[in-house]
Amino acid sequence: MSSSSSILALLSLICFTGQGLITRVAAKSHVHIVYMGDRQHDNTKLITDSHHDLLATVVGSRELASELMVYSYKHGFSGFAAKLTESQTQQLSELPGVVRIIPNSLHKLETTRSWDFLGLSPHSPSNILPKSNMGDGVIIGVLDTGIWPESDSFNEKGLGPVPSHWNGVCESGDNFNATIHCNKKIIGARWFINGLLAEYAKPLDKEFHSPRDAHGHGTHTSSTAAGSFVANISYKGLGLGTIRGGAPKARLAIYKVCWNVLGGKCSTADMLKAFDEAIHDGVDVLSLSIGHPIPLFSDVDERDGIATGSFHAVAKGITVVCGAGNNGPSAQTVSNTAPWIITVAASTMDREFPTSITLGNNKTFLGQAMFTGTEIGFTSLVYPESKGLTTRGVCESLSLNKTIVVGKVVLCFTTMGRRAITNASAVVKEAGGVGLIIAKNPSDALYPCNEDFPCIEVDYEIGTRILFYIRSTRYPLVKLIPPQTIVGKPLSAKVAYFSSRGPNSITPATLKPDIAAPGVNILAATSPLYSFVEGGYAMMSGTSMSTPHVTGIVALIKRMHPNWSPAAIKSALVTTAWRNGPSGLPIFAEGSPQKLANSFDFGGGLVNPNGAAEPGLVYDMGAADYMEYLCARAYNNSAISRLTGKKTTCPVKKPSILDVNLPSVTIPSLRNPVTVKRTVTNVGAPESIYKATIEPPFGTIVYVNPTALVFNSTVEKLTFTITISAIHEMNTGYYFGSLTWVDGVHAVRIPLSVRTEFLQPHDDDDDED
């Protein structure tokens, strides 16, 4: 098998369920990742040879070792993935140099207006888009489902030579010619499938064994992060405008690790290989719209893949941006919680697609929809009433009498999501209906119905009022008008209903998510094989869409500040974020009920690109800070050494996790007064004075010492303490506040999140006496 083919085989295992290649695996053999820590030297051939030699000592020959070897990890860290029996796994684990052996696991996948909404209009000379030359020279690595290279969003117009620090390659494969399909925009493209195929011994149908995107997700995220300018793009006439990515002149390196199987799956073995290659290739930013469902793996558990790979990437100065997940609005659902990752929640923006619903009594309600076509004049409106024990008006289990539905609009109710809507529209259309009104949980995430069937979403209140009209009228009628595009005031941003929420289920004292960005009804390029594509573009919703927004912004900041660390960039994003939207209106969080957003909904707030480029102060972190975090988490020395690849010994006295230099303070269990320390680095004017402004969480008293920070040409870093005390001895939920350092130009804000608990067992990780 060629190297390209073997890589392709690995990729299939990671992301999706499909059909294509079948790899034979010995009975009871499964892919395991043999982790050997940090590489001991820079000769990658010797490293790979040593991996084969090590495996050969267990399987009996170098030839068989080569056959069983899936990947050799040799750039960011040392190790390999191989097909092993339980006996072979046990033998390998006892050999010198082997840190740990873990089984392979699967992860799942997680615009015309959004960039103007965030203040990055290309027509304004004062924002960071022109100041950063649109991210030119920055390389964004995207781990996803691949790319559709023919899309106009990946044209190379106006781009200069490939950045000199690029060390990667473009690989040919099924319907993907590296010479033709890579250019000055798509400068690298690889695929990794062996980890998936070694486990998923079924053909991959509707897939390409190449970087080509059969799903559409990867093309969408890539074009959102770094797509070129394309004029006159819309989705069925909605959202018309010029489409582009956040960093239109940044370059793309594509790592296809997710495949069109089981709804989109990505294997740990393949992702770790992609991280390993990306570190070698010279990417500046990595974007992953991939996550793992609750319960999460610990920070030092290599089965996570993302936490391990991103740790090594960040150690090399590569910023890693990941999605928070789509399991909201329930608490403690946020994923990708490692502190070295930038974790992104999803918000709406100031754009909606309102649709008028006029009843026969001349009352008009507004829903939202994504269908086109002509107005549906007054026609009969029906609701399938339940009879006996049969529930008929529920969208996901509609039972319709064709003679009653033909030529009419149907109303139904659901507590489900996209599948219920598409199923209901199909049932109504098959029965001869001409439209569908769906009453559901309030949410701005829209889903088109198959074949442009008119389906309009309303909340339960409006749905109930329509139902009461039907029940009180002998011949109920309704008129449906196709949607329009509305932007700007009075629309306000909200945290999306589906966006996963904090607190962090692994480490409650580490705030997650970090930041929010637009992730609802995002128009971007996609694969023509995507179900709801229109002219090569589609609207999608999810933290998968918000993640590349932040990735693009990180690329702009990296262009302006090439020496900033990943932690400095993360701090800049968090401390300058909007708590109110760009319009000044408060940001709410969708849920049941809707409420004002807090730090567990959106971290620091809605991303503010122009503010983040000039934050004034940053809460920086390096290797020593991450070691402090890992020791504070009480992970043992061997577990930490496995993650870092270096022998680590934690101090006898465990550090306080509250002292890790994060741009936030979260105290899950405040009993006695707690004092935490933070260090800030001045990245603004050398001569500056910052004064503290405190917004204490309800029921607490907060002191800062000192109350002023004085910087000059010789003083760039200063340390201060924050002391938080509870006013009342009682158990509460979380309350939220902030500490802001102000110098008259900058407002450097960190969130404070505190819960007082006096009747719970003491946990040293939560607070200090």
NORBEL-V883974 format. One record per residue. N is the residue number from 1. RES is the residue in one letter. OMEGA is omega in radians with two decimals (999 if undefined). NEAR is the number of other C-alpha atoms within 8 Angstrom. D_CENTER is the distance of its C-alpha to the mean C-alpha in whole Angstrom. Layout:
{{N RES OMEGA NEAR D_CENTER} {N RES OMEGA NEAR D_CENTER}}
//
This chain:
{{1 M 3.13 4 34} {2 S 3.13 5 33} {3 S 3.13 6 30} {4 S -3.11 10 28} {5 S -3.12 10 29} {6 S 3.10 13 28} {7 I 3.13 13 25} {8 L -3.13 14 24} {9 A -3.12 17 25} {10 L -3.07 19 23} {11 L -3.08 22 20} {12 S -3.07 22 21} {13 L -3.01 22 21} {14 I -2.83 22 17} {15 C -2.93 21 15} {16 F 3.01 15 18} {17 T 3.13 14 21} {18 G -3.10 14 24} {19 Q 3.13 11 27} {20 G -3.13 10 29} {21 L 3.00 10 30} {22 I 3.10 8 31} {23 T -3.13 7 31} {24 R -3.13 6 34} {25 V 3.14 9 33} {26 A -3.11 5 36} {27 A 3.09 5 37} {28 K 3.05 6 35} {29 S 3.09 10 33} {30 H 3.13 13 29} {31 V 3.04 14 27} {32 H 3.12 14 26} {33 I 3.13 13 25} {34 V -3.04 13 28} {35 Y -3.06 13 26} {36 M 3.05 14 29} {37 G -3.09 14 27} {38 D 3.13 10 27} {39 R -3.02 13 29} {40 Q 3.11 4 33} {41 H -3.02 6 34} {42 D -3.14 5 33} {43 N -3.02 6 35} {44 T 3.10 9 32} {45 K 3.10 6 35} {46 L 3.12 7 36} {47 I 3.13 12 33} {48 T 3.11 11 33} {49 D -3.14 8 36} {50 S 3.10 8 36} {51 H 3.13 11 33} {52 H 3.13 12 36} {53 D -3.14 10 39} {54 L 3.14 8 37} {55 L -3.13 11 36} {56 A 3.14 13 40} {57 T -3.12 8 41} {58 V -3.05 9 40} {59 V 2.98 9 40} {60 G 3.13 8 43} {61 S 3.10 8 43} {62 R 3.12 10 41} {63 E 3.11 7 41} {64 L 3.10 10 39} {65 A 3.12 14 37} {66 S 3.14 8 36} {67 E -3.09 6 36} {68 L -3.11 9 33} {69 M 3.10 12 31} {70 V 3.09 13 28} {71 Y 2.93 10 26} {72 S 3.13 12 27} {73 Y -2.97 13 25} {74 K -3.09 12 27} {75 H -3.12 11 25} {76 G -3.12 14 23} {77 F -3.11 13 24} {78 S 3.11 14 27} {79 G 3.10 13 27} {80 F 3.04 13 27} {81 A -3.10 14 26} {82 A 3.08 13 29} {83 K -3.01 13 31} {84 L 2.96 12 33} {85 T 3.12 10 35} {86 E -3.14 8 35} {87 S 3.13 7 38} {88 Q 3.11 10 37} {89 T 3.14 11 34} {90 Q 3.13 8 36} {91 Q -3.14 9 38} {92 L -3.08 10 35} {93 S -3.10 10 34} {94 E -3.10 7 38} {95 L 3.10 7 38} {96 P 3.10 4 38} {97 G 3.12 5 35} {98 V -3.11 12 32} {99 V -3.10 10 30} {100 R 3.05 9 28} {101 I -3.10 11 28} {102 I 3.09 10 25} {103 P 3.05 9 24} {104 N 3.11 13 22} {105 S -3.07 9 19} {106 L 3.04 11 17} {107 H -3.12 14 13} {108 K 3.11 12 11} {109 L 3.06 13 9} {110 E 999 11 6} {111 T -2.87 11 16} {112 T -3.03 15 20} {113 R -2.90 9 19} {114 S -3.08 10 16} {115 W 3.03 11 17} {116 D 3.09 8 21} {117 F -3.13 10 19} {118 L 3.07 10 18} {119 G -3.13 11 21} {120 L 3.09 13 21} {121 S 3.12 9 24} {122 P -3.11 7 25} {123 H 3.14 4 29} {124 S -3.13 7 28} {125 P -3.00 7 30} {126 S -3.12 6 29} {127 N -3.01 11 25} {128 I 3.13 12 23} {129 L 3.07 13 22} {130 P -3.12 10 26} {131 K -3.14 10 26} {132 S -3.04 12 24} {133 N 3.07 9 25} {134 M 3.08 14 22} {135 G -3.10 15 21} {136 D 3.12 13 23} {137 G 3.12 10 24} {138 V -3.11 13 20} {139 I 3.12 15 19} {140 I 3.03 16 15} {141 G -3.11 14 14} {142 V 3.04 14 12} {143 L -3.02 17 11} {144 D -3.05 15 11} {145 T 3.14 19 14} {146 G -3.03 17 16} {147 I 3.01 13 18} {148 W -2.90 11 21} {149 P -3.11 9 23} {150 E -3.12 6 25} {151 S 3.10 10 23} {152 D -3.13 7 24} {153 S -3.12 12 21} {154 F 3.09 12 22} {155 N -3.04 8 25} {156 E -3.10 9 27} {157 K 3.06 4 29} {158 G -3.12 4 30} {159 L 3.10 9 28} {160 G -3.12 5 30} {161 P 3.05 5 30} {162 V -3.12 9 27} {163 P -3.04 8 26} {164 S -3.12 4 29} {165 H 3.12 5 27} {166 W -3.14 10 25} {167 N -3.01 7 26} {168 G -3.07 10 24} {169 V 3.00 9 26} {170 C -3.01 10 25} {171 E 3.09 12 26} {172 S 3.12 10 28} {173 G -3.12 12 28} {174 D 3.09 8 28} {175 N 3.12 7 29} {176 F 3.14 10 27} {177 N -3.06 10 30} {178 A -3.11 9 28} {179 T -3.08 5 31} {180 I -2.92 6 31} {181 H 2.99 10 27} {182 C -3.10 14 26} {183 N -3.14 8 27} {184 K 3.04 11 26} {185 K 3.07 13 23} {186 I -3.03 14 21} {187 I 3.11 13 23} {188 G 3.11 12 22} {189 A 3.11 14 21} {190 R 3.01 13 21} {191 W -3.06 16 20} {192 F -3.01 20 20} {193 I -3.02 17 22} {194 N 3.13 17 24} {195 G 3.11 21 23} {196 L -3.06 18 22} {197 L -3.14 17 25} {198 A 3.13 16 27} {199 E -3.05 10 26} {200 Y -3.01 7 26} {201 A 3.08 10 29} {202 K 3.09 10 29} {203 P 3.06 9 29} {204 L -3.14 13 26} {205 D 3.10 7 27} {206 K 3.10 9 25} {207 E 3.06 12 24} {208 F 3.06 11 24} {209 H -3.07 11 25} {210 S 3.07 13 24} {211 P -3.10 18 21} {212 R -3.03 13 21} {213 D 3.09 15 19} {214 A -3.03 13 20} {215 H -3.14 11 17} {216 G -3.09 15 16} {217 H -3.09 11 12} {218 G 3.08 15 12} {219 T -3.13 15 15} {220 H -3.11 12 13} {221 T 3.14 15 10} {222 S -3.12 13 13} {223 S 3.08 15 15} {224 T -3.13 17 13} {225 A -2.94 15 12} {226 A -3.14 17 16} {227 G 3.08 16 18} {228 S 3.13 15 21} {229 F 3.03 10 23} {230 V -3.05 10 25} {231 A 3.00 7 27} {232 N 3.09 8 28} {233 I 3.07 12 25} {234 S 2.99 12 24} {235 Y -3.13 12 23} {236 K 3.12 8 27} {237 G -3.13 7 28} {238 L 3.08 11 25} {239 G -3.07 11 23} {240 L 3.09 10 26} {241 G 3.06 10 25} {242 T -3.09 10 24} {243 I 3.11 16 21} {244 R 3.05 16 19} {245 G -3.13 15 16} {246 G 3.11 15 15} {247 A -2.96 16 17} {248 P 3.14 14 20} {249 K 3.03 14 22} {250 A -3.14 15 19} {251 R -3.07 15 20} {252 L 2.98 14 18} {253 A -3.00 13 18} {254 I 3.09 15 17} {255 Y -3.10 16 16} {256 K -3.12 15 16} {257 V -3.11 20 15} {258 C -2.96 19 14} {259 W -2.99 19 17} {260 N 3.08 18 19} {261 V 3.08 13 20} {262 L 3.12 8 19} {263 G -3.14 8 17} {264 G -3.07 13 15} {265 K -3.09 18 15} {266 C -3.10 20 15} {267 S -3.14 18 17} {268 T -3.11 16 17} {269 A -3.13 17 20} {270 D 3.14 18 19} {271 M 3.11 16 15} {272 L 3.10 13 18} {273 K 3.11 12 20} {274 A 3.05 12 17} {275 F -3.10 12 17} {276 D -3.13 14 20} {277 E -3.12 11 21} {278 A 3.09 11 18} {279 I 3.12 13 20} {280 H -3.01 10 23} {281 D 3.11 10 23} {282 G 3.09 11 22} {283 V 3.11 14 18} {284 D -3.11 13 18} {285 V 3.04 14 14} {286 L -3.11 14 11} {287 S -3.13 14 8} {288 L 3.03 13 6} {289 S -3.03 16 4} {290 I 3.13 13 6} {291 G 3.12 14 8} {292 H -3.09 11 11} {293 P 3.01 7 13} {294 I 0.00 6 15} {295 P -3.10 4 17} {296 L 2.98 10 15} {297 F 3.12 7 17} {298 S -3.12 7 19} {299 D -3.05 8 18} {300 V -3.14 11 20} {301 D -3.06 9 20} {302 E 3.10 9 20} {303 R 3.08 10 19} {304 D 3.12 14 15} {305 G -3.10 11 15} {306 I 3.13 10 12} {307 A -3.13 13 14} {308 T -3.13 14 17} {309 G -3.11 12 16} {310 S 3.09 12 14} {311 F -3.14 11 17} {312 H 3.10 11 19} {313 A -3.14 14 17} {314 V 3.10 12 17} {315 A 3.10 9 21} {316 K 3.09 7 21} {317 G -3.14 9 20} {318 I 3.10 13 17} {319 T -3.12 14 14} {320 V -3.10 15 10} {321 V -3.08 16 7} {322 C 3.10 15 4} {323 G 3.13 18 1} {324 A -3.11 16 5} {325 G -3.04 17 6} {326 N -3.09 10 9} {327 N 3.09 11 12} {328 G 0.06 12 13} {329 P -3.13 11 15} {330 S 3.13 8 17} {331 A 3.05 10 17} {332 Q -3.13 10 16} {333 T -3.07 15 13} {334 V 3.11 17 10} {335 S -3.08 14 9} {336 N -2.95 13 8} {337 T 3.14 11 11} {338 A -3.04 7 13} {339 P 3.12 6 15} {340 W 3.11 11 14} {341 I 2.93 13 11} {342 I -3.04 13 9} {343 T -2.92 15 7} {344 V 2.99 18 5} {345 A -3.10 21 7} {346 A 3.07 17 8} {347 S 2.94 16 12} {348 T 3.03 15 15} {349 M -3.08 12 17} {350 D 3.09 12 21} {351 R 3.09 11 21} {352 E 3.14 10 22} {353 F -3.06 12 24} {354 P 3.13 12 27} {355 T -3.12 14 30} {356 S 3.05 12 33} {357 I -3.12 12 35} {358 T -3.13 11 39} {359 L -3.12 12 41} {360 G 3.09 10 44} {361 N 3.10 4 45} {362 N 3.01 6 44} {363 K -3.09 7 41} {364 T 3.09 8 38} {365 F 3.10 8 34} {366 L 2.97 9 31} {367 G 3.05 12 28} {368 Q -3.08 13 25} {369 A 3.14 16 25} {370 M 3.10 15 24} {371 F 3.10 13 28} {372 T 3.11 10 30} {373 G -3.07 5 34} {374 T 3.09 6 37} {375 E 3.02 8 38} {376 I -3.11 8 39} {377 G -3.07 7 42} {378 F 3.13 9 43} {379 T -3.06 11 43} {380 S -3.12 11 43} {381 L -3.10 12 40} {382 V 2.99 11 40} {383 Y -3.12 10 39} {384 P -3.11 12 39} {385 E 3.11 7 41} {386 S 3.08 9 41} {387 K -3.12 7 44} {388 G -3.13 4 45} {389 L -3.10 5 42} {390 T 3.09 6 41} {391 T -3.01 9 37} {392 R -3.04 12 37} {393 G 3.11 14 35} {394 V -2.99 10 32} {395 C -3.05 13 29} {396 E 3.12 11 28} {397 S -3.12 9 32} {398 L 3.04 12 34} {399 S -2.98 7 38} {400 L 3.00 11 39} {401 N -3.03 7 43} {402 K -3.11 8 43} {403 T -3.14 5 46} {404 I -2.99 6 45} {405 V -3.04 15 42} {406 V 3.09 10 43} {407 G -3.04 9 42} {408 K 3.03 13 41} {409 V -3.09 15 37} {410 V 3.01 14 36} {411 L 3.03 15 34} {412 C -3.12 14 32} {413 F 3.11 12 30} {414 T 2.96 13 27} {415 T -3.10 6 24} {416 M -3.08 8 22} {417 G -2.96 7 20} {418 R -3.05 7 19} {419 R 3.13 8 22} {420 A -3.12 11 24} {421 I -3.11 13 24} {422 T 3.11 10 25} {423 N -3.13 10 27} {424 A -3.14 12 29} {425 S 3.12 14 30} {426 A -3.14 9 31} {427 V -3.12 10 33} {428 V -3.14 15 35} {429 K 3.14 11 35} {430 E -3.14 7 37} {431 A 3.10 11 39} {432 G 3.10 11 40} {433 G -3.09 14 38} {434 V 3.14 12 37} {435 G -3.09 13 34} {436 L 3.02 14 32} {437 I -3.09 12 31} {438 I 3.02 15 28} {439 A -3.03 15 28} {440 K 3.06 12 25} {441 N -3.14 9 23} {442 P -3.14 10 22} {443 S -3.13 9 19} {444 D 3.12 10 18} {445 A -3.07 8 16} {446 L 3.09 12 19} {447 Y 3.10 8 19} {448 P 3.08 10 22} {449 C -3.07 12 25} {450 N 3.05 9 27} {451 E 3.05 4 29} {452 D 3.11 9 29} {453 F -3.11 11 30} {454 P 3.03 12 31} {455 C -3.02 14 28} {456 I -3.13 12 28} {457 E 3.05 12 26} {458 V 3.08 14 27} {459 D -3.06 12 27} {460 Y -3.13 11 29} {461 E 3.13 6 32} {462 I 3.10 10 32} {463 G 3.14 13 32} {464 T 3.12 9 35} {465 R 3.06 8 37} {466 I 3.12 9 37} {467 L 3.13 10 38} {468 F 3.09 8 41} {469 Y 3.13 9 42} {470 I -3.07 13 42} {471 R -3.09 7 44} {472 S -3.05 6 46} {473 T -3.10 7 47} {474 R -3.13 6 49} {475 Y -3.11 6 48} {476 P -3.13 12 45} {477 L 3.11 10 43} {478 V 3.04 14 40} {479 K -3.11 13 39} {480 L 3.13 12 36} {481 I -3.14 10 35} {482 P -3.05 12 32} {483 P 3.03 14 29} {484 Q 3.06 8 29} {485 T 3.12 10 26} {486 I 3.11 8 26} {487 V 3.08 8 25} {488 G -3.12 7 25} {489 K 0.08 7 27} {490 P -3.10 5 28} {491 L -3.11 10 24} {492 S 3.11 12 22} {493 A 3.06 12 18} {494 K 2.96 12 17} {495 V -3.03 17 14} {496 A -3.13 15 13} {497 Y -3.04 12 15} {498 F -3.01 9 12} {499 S -3.09 18 10} {500 S -3.00 18 10} {501 R 2.97 19 13} {502 G 0.04 15 14} {503 P -3.13 12 17} {504 N -3.08 15 15} {505 S 3.09 10 17} {506 I -3.08 7 18} {507 T -3.08 7 19} {508 P -3.13 12 20} {509 A 3.07 13 21} {510 T -3.08 11 18} {511 L 2.98 15 16} {512 K -0.07 13 12} {513 P -3.14 19 10} {514 D -2.95 14 11} {515 I 3.05 17 10} {516 A 3.10 17 10} {517 A -3.13 15 10} {518 P -3.14 13 11} {519 G -3.10 17 9} {520 V 3.12 17 13} {521 N -3.12 11 15} {522 I -3.14 14 14} {523 L -3.13 14 17} {524 A -3.14 15 16} {525 A 3.08 13 18} {526 T 3.08 16 17} {527 S 3.07 16 20} {528 P 3.09 8 23} {529 L 3.12 8 23} {530 Y -2.99 10 20} {531 S -3.01 4 22} {532 F 3.14 7 21} {533 V 3.08 12 22} {534 E 3.13 8 24} {535 G 3.12 5 26} {536 G -3.10 10 23} {537 Y -3.13 14 20} {538 A 3.01 13 18} {539 M 3.09 9 16} {540 M 3.11 10 13} {541 S 3.11 12 11} {542 G 3.02 14 8} {543 T 2.98 17 4} {544 S -3.13 16 5} {545 M 3.12 18 7} {546 S -3.11 18 6} {547 T -3.14 20 4} {548 P 3.01 15 8} {549 H 3.13 14 10} {550 V 3.09 13 9} {551 T 3.11 15 10} {552 G 3.12 14 13} {553 I 3.09 11 14} {554 V 3.13 11 14} {555 A 3.10 16 16} {556 L 3.14 15 18} {557 I 3.14 13 19} {558 K 3.11 14 19} {559 R -3.13 13 22} {560 M -3.08 9 24} {561 H -3.02 7 24} {562 P -3.10 7 23} {563 N 3.12 5 25} {564 W 3.09 8 22} {565 S 3.04 11 20} {566 P 3.13 12 17} {567 A 3.12 11 18} {568 A 3.12 12 20} {569 I 3.10 13 17} {570 K 3.12 9 15} {571 S -3.14 13 18} {572 A 3.12 15 18} {573 L -3.04 15 15} {574 V -2.98 16 16} {575 T 3.14 14 20} {576 T -3.04 15 20} {577 A 3.11 14 17} {578 W 2.92 11 19} {579 R 2.92 9 20} {580 N -3.12 11 22} {581 G 3.12 12 20} {582 P 3.13 9 22} {583 S -3.08 7 25} {584 G 3.14 6 26} {585 L 3.13 8 25} {586 P 3.08 10 23} {587 I 3.10 13 20} {588 F 3.05 11 20} {589 A 3.10 13 18} {590 E -3.14 14 18} {591 G -3.14 9 19} {592 S 0.06 5 23} {593 P 3.02 5 24} {594 Q -3.09 8 22} {595 K 3.01 8 23} {596 L -3.10 8 22} {597 A 3.06 12 19} {598 N -3.03 8 19} {599 S 3.13 14 17} {600 F 3.07 12 15} {601 D -3.00 14 14} {602 F 3.11 18 13} {603 G 3.10 15 14} {604 G -3.13 18 16} {605 G 3.11 14 15} {606 L -3.03 14 14} {607 V -3.10 14 14} {608 N -2.99 12 17} {609 P -3.09 12 17} {610 N 3.07 10 21} {611 G -3.09 11 22} {612 A 3.14 14 19} {613 A -3.14 10 21} {614 E -3.00 9 24} {615 P -3.09 15 23} {616 G 3.11 11 27} {617 L 3.02 11 26} {618 V 3.01 13 23} {619 Y -3.01 14 23} {620 D 3.09 13 22} {621 M 3.07 12 22} {622 G -3.08 9 23} {623 A -3.11 7 24} {624 A 3.13 7 27} {625 D 3.12 10 24} {626 Y 3.04 11 22} {627 M 3.11 9 25} {628 E 3.10 11 26} {629 Y -3.09 11 23} {630 L 3.08 10 23} {631 C 3.12 15 27} {632 A 3.11 12 26} {633 R 3.12 9 24} {634 A 2.95 7 28} {635 Y -3.11 10 26} {636 N -3.05 7 30} {637 N -3.10 11 30} {638 S 3.12 8 30} {639 A 3.12 9 27} {640 I 3.13 14 26} {641 S 3.10 12 28} {642 R -3.11 14 26} {643 L -3.03 12 23} {644 T -3.08 10 24} {645 G 3.14 11 27} {646 K 3.14 8 29} {647 K -3.08 7 32} {648 T 3.05 8 31} {649 T 3.13 5 33} {650 C 3.09 7 32} {651 P -3.14 7 35} {652 V 3.07 4 37} {653 K -3.08 4 36} {654 K 3.07 9 32} {655 P 3.04 10 30} {656 S 3.12 10 29} {657 I 3.13 12 25} {658 L -3.13 12 25} {659 D 3.07 9 27} {660 V -2.91 11 24} {661 N 3.12 11 23} {662 L 3.08 11 20} {663 P 3.14 11 20} {664 S 3.01 9 20} {665 V 3.13 13 23} {666 T -3.13 12 22} {667 I -3.07 13 25} {668 P -3.05 13 25} {669 S -3.13 10 28} {670 L 3.05 16 31} {671 R 3.09 12 34} {672 N 3.10 8 36} {673 P -3.11 11 36} {674 V 3.07 11 33} {675 T 3.12 9 33} {676 V 3.14 9 30} {677 K 3.05 11 30} {678 R 3.08 12 27} {679 T 3.12 11 28} {680 V 3.10 11 27} {681 T -3.14 11 28} {682 N 3.08 12 29} {683 V 3.11 11 28} {684 G 3.14 8 30} {685 A -3.10 7 34} {686 P 3.13 10 36} {687 E -3.11 8 38} {688 S 3.12 9 36} {689 I 3.11 9 36} {690 Y 3.10 10 34} {691 K -3.04 10 34} {692 A 2.99 11 33} {693 T -3.03 8 32} {694 I 2.97 9 31} {695 E -3.01 7 30} {696 P 2.99 12 30} {697 P -3.11 13 28} {698 F 3.09 7 31} {699 G -3.14 7 34} {700 T 2.97 10 33} {701 I -3.07 10 35} {702 V 3.05 10 33} {703 Y 3.06 7 35} {704 V 3.13 10 34} {705 N -0.04 8 36} {706 P 3.13 7 37} {707 T 3.09 7 36} {708 A 3.11 9 37} {709 L -3.07 9 35} {710 V 3.14 8 37} {711 F 3.02 13 36} {712 N -3.04 9 38} {713 S 3.14 7 39} {714 T -3.13 5 39} {715 V -3.14 7 37} {716 E -3.10 11 33} {717 K 3.08 9 32} {718 L 3.13 9 33} {719 T 3.09 8 32} {720 F 3.11 10 33} {721 T 3.06 11 32} {722 I 3.10 11 31} {723 T -3.09 11 33} {724 I -3.14 11 32} {725 S 3.08 12 35} {726 A 3.12 13 35} {727 I -3.08 7 38} {728 H 3.08 5 38} {729 E -3.13 9 38} {730 M 3.08 7 36} {731 N 3.11 9 33} {732 T 2.89 7 31} {733 G 3.12 6 27} {734 Y 2.94 9 25} {735 Y -2.95 9 26} {736 F 3.09 13 24} {737 G -3.12 12 25} {738 S 2.95 12 25} {739 L -3.11 13 27} {740 T 3.03 11 27} {741 W -3.03 12 29} {742 V 3.09 12 31} {743 D -3.09 10 33} {744 G 3.09 5 34} {745 V -3.10 5 31} {746 H 2.97 9 28} {747 A -3.01 13 27} {748 V -2.96 12 25} {749 R 2.98 12 23} {750 I 3.13 13 22} {751 P 2.99 14 21} {752 L -3.13 13 23} {753 S -3.00 14 23} {754 V 2.99 13 26} {755 R 3.09 13 27} {756 T 3.13 15 31} {757 E -3.11 12 32} {758 F -3.08 9 36} {759 L -3.11 5 36} {760 Q 3.04 5 34} {761 P -3.09 4 34} {762 H 3.10 4 34} {763 D -3.07 6 30} {764 D -3.14 6 31} {765 D -3.00 9 27} {766 D -3.09 13 27} {767 D 3.11 14 30} {768 E 3.00 9 33} {769 D 999 6 36}}
//
